[in-house]
């Protein structure tokens, strides 16, 4: 099985391991917008799926799904 087939199989059979979020604003006005999801791969890389057509100025964060859920519950 090729890496692409393996990644496609993993993507189809499992939930994402990370949410992709972009920081918007500064200071107390800071918010995070979810721009996609990612799956951790066995080779240490990621398979990334962005929502829609993205134009990203700067970087974005890959936040583990468990940590992201805890941040949302605590209001961070």
PAZAPA-4460 file (N, C-alpha, C; in steps of 0.05 Angstrom, whole numbers, plus 32768, in hexadecimal, padded with zeros to 4 digits):
% residues 76
    n_x    n_y    n_z   ca_x   ca_y   ca_z    c_x    c_y    c_z   seq   type   mol
   8011   7FE8   8000   8000   8000   8000   8012   8019   8000     1      X     A
   800C   802C   7FEF   801C   8045   7FEE   8015   8057   8005     2      X     A
   8026   806B   8009   8021   807F   801E   8006   808D   8019     3      X     A
   8000   8095   8000   7FE7   80A3   7FFA   7FCF   8091   8001     4      X     A
   7FD1   8078   7FF9   7FBA   8065   7FFF   7FB8   8061   801D     5      X     A
   7FCE   805F   802B   7FCE   805C   8048   7FC2   8074   8055     6      X     A
   7FCA   808C   804D   7FBF   80A5   8058   7FA1   80A7   8052     7      X     A
   7F99   80A1   803A   7F7C   80A2   8033   7F6C   808F   8044     8      X     A
   7F77   8077   8048   7F69   8063   8059   7F67   806D   8076     9      X     A
   7F7D   8078   8080   7F7D   8082   809C   7F69   8099   809E    10      X     A
   7F68   80AB   808B   7F56   80C2   808B   7F39   80B9   808B    11      X     A
   7F33   80A5   807B   7F18   809C   8079   7F0E   808D   8092    12      X     A
   7F21   8080   80A0   7F1A   806F   80B6   7F1E   807B   80D2    13      X     A
   7F28   8093   80D4   7F2D   809F   80EE   7F26   80BC   80EF    14      X     A
   7F22   80C6   8107   7F1D   80E2   810B   7F37   80F1   810A    15      X     A
   7F36   810B   8104   7F4E   811B   8103   7F5C   811C   811E    16      X     A
   7F76   811E   811E   7F85   8120   8137   7F8A   813D   813F    17      X     A
   7F88   814F   812C   7F8E   816B   8132   7F79   817D   8124    18      X     A
   7F73   8194   8130   7F64   81A9   8123   7F78   81BE   811B    19      X     A
   7F74   81CA   8104   7F85   81DF   80FA   7F77   81FA   80FF    20      X     A
   7F85   820C   810E   7F79   8225   8116   7F8B   823C   8110    21      X     A
   7F7F   8252   8107   7F8E   826A   8101   7F86   8280   8115    22      X     A
   7F9A   828E   811F   7F96   82A3   8132   7F8C   82BC   8124    23      X     A
   7F77   82C9   812E   7F6C   82E1   8123   7F6A   82F6   8139    24      X     A
   7F76   830D   8135   7F75   8323   8148   7F8D   8322   815B    25      X     A
   7F8D   8335   816E   7FA3   8338   8180   7F99   833D   819C    26      X     A
   7FA9   8337   81B0   7FA3   833C   81CC   7F89   832F   81D5    27      X     A
   7F78   833F   81E2   7F5E   8335   81EC   7F4B   832F   81D6    28      X     A
   7F50   833A   81BE   7F3F   8336   81A7   7F46   831D   8197    29      X     A
   7F59   830D   81A1   7F62   82F5   8192   7F4D   82E0   8191    30      X     A
   7F49   82D5   817A   7F37   82BE   8176   7F46   82AA   8164    31      X     A
   7F3C   8292   8163   7F48   827E   8152   7F32   8273   813F    32      X     A
   7F38   8272   8125   7F26   8267   8112   7F30   824C   8109    33      X     A
   7F1E   8238   8109   7F26   821D   8100   7F25   821E   80E1    34      X     A
   7F3C   8217   80D5   7F3F   8218   80B8   7F42   81FC   80AB    35      X     A
   7F42   81E7   80BC   7F44   81CC   80B1   7F4B   81B8   80C7    36      X     A
   7F53   81A0   80BE   7F5A   818A   80D0   7F72   817C   80C5    37      X     A
   7F7F   816C   80D7   7F97   815D   80CF   7F97   8142   80DD    38      X     A
   7FA4   812F   80D0   7FA7   8114   80DB   7FC5   810F   80DE    39      X     A
   7FCE   8107   80F5   7FEB   8100   80FA   7FF0   80E6   80EB    40      X     A
   8007   80E5   80DD   800F   80CD   80CE   8024   80BD   80DD    41      X     A
   8027   80A4   80D6   803A   8093   80E3   8057   809D   80DF    42      X     A
   805D   80AA   80C9   8078   80B3   80C3   807F   80CE   80D1    43      X     A
   806D   80D9   80E2   8071   80F2   80F0   8066   810A   80E2    44      X     A
   805C   8107   80C9   8050   811D   80BA   8032   811F   80C0    45      X     A
   8025   8130   80B1   8009   8135   80B3   7FFB   8134   8098    46      X     A
   7FE3   812B   8097   7FD1   812E   8080   7FBF   8145   8087    47      X     A
   7FBF   815B   8077   7FB0   8173   807E   7F99   8177   806A    48      X     A
   7F82   817D   8075   7F6A   8183   8065   7F5F   819E   806D    49      X     A
   7F62   81B2   805C   7F58   81CD   8062   7F3B   81CF   8059    50      X     A
   7F2B   81DF   8067   7F0F   81E4   805F   7F0F   81F9   8049    51      X     A
   7F00   81F5   8034   7EFD   8209   801F   7F17   8210   8011    52      X     A
   7F19   8227   8006   7F31   8231   7FF9   7F3D   8245   800C    53      X     A
   7F55   823F   8016   7F61   824F   802B   7F78   8260   801E    54      X     A
   7F79   8279   8027   7F90   828A   8022   7F9A   8291   803E    55      X     A
   7FB1   8286   8044   7FBC   8288   805F   7FD3   829C   8060    56      X     A
   7FD0   82B2   806E   7FE5   82C5   8072   7FF1   82C0   808D    57      X     A
   8009   82B7   808D   8016   82AF   80A7   8013   8292   80AB    58      X     A
   8013   8289   80C3   8011   826C   80CA   7FF7   8265   80D6    59      X     A
   7FF6   824B   80DE   7FDF   8241   80ED   7FE8   822C   8100    60      X     A
   7FD7   8225   8113   7FDD   8212   8128   7FD0   81F7   8122    61      X     A
   7FDE   81E1   8129   7FD2   81C7   8129   7FCE   81BF   8146    62      X     A
   7FB6   81C0   814F   7FAF   81BB   816B   7FA4   819F   816E    63      X     A
   7FB0   818E   8180   7FA4   8174   8184   7F86   8175   818B    64      X     A
   7F76   8164   8180   7F59   8165   8183   7F52   8164   81A1    65      X     A
   7F5F   8153   81B1   7F58   8152   81CE   7F5E   816C   81DB    66      X     A
   7F75   8179   81D6   7F7C   8192   81E2   7F68   81A8   81D9    67      X     A
   7F61   81A8   81BF   7F4F   81BB   81B4   7F34   81BA   81C1    68      X     A
   7F2A   81A1   81C6   7F10   819E   81D4   7F12   81A8   81F0    69      X     A
   7F28   81A4   81FE   7F2B   81AE   821A   7F2C   81CC   821A    70      X     A
   7F3A   81D9   8207   7F3B   81F6   8205   7F1F   8202   8201    71      X     A
   7F0F   81F5   81F0   7EF4   81FE   81EA   7EE3   81FC   8202    72      X     A
   7EE5   81E7   8211   7ED5   81E3   8229   7EDC   81F7   823F    73      X     A
   7EF6   81FE   8241   7EFF   8211   8256   7EFC   822E   824D    74      X     A
   7EF5   8233   8234   7EF1   824E   822A   7F0A   825B   8221    75      X     A
   7F21   824D   821D   7F3A   8258   8213   7F3A   825A   81F5    76      X     A
***
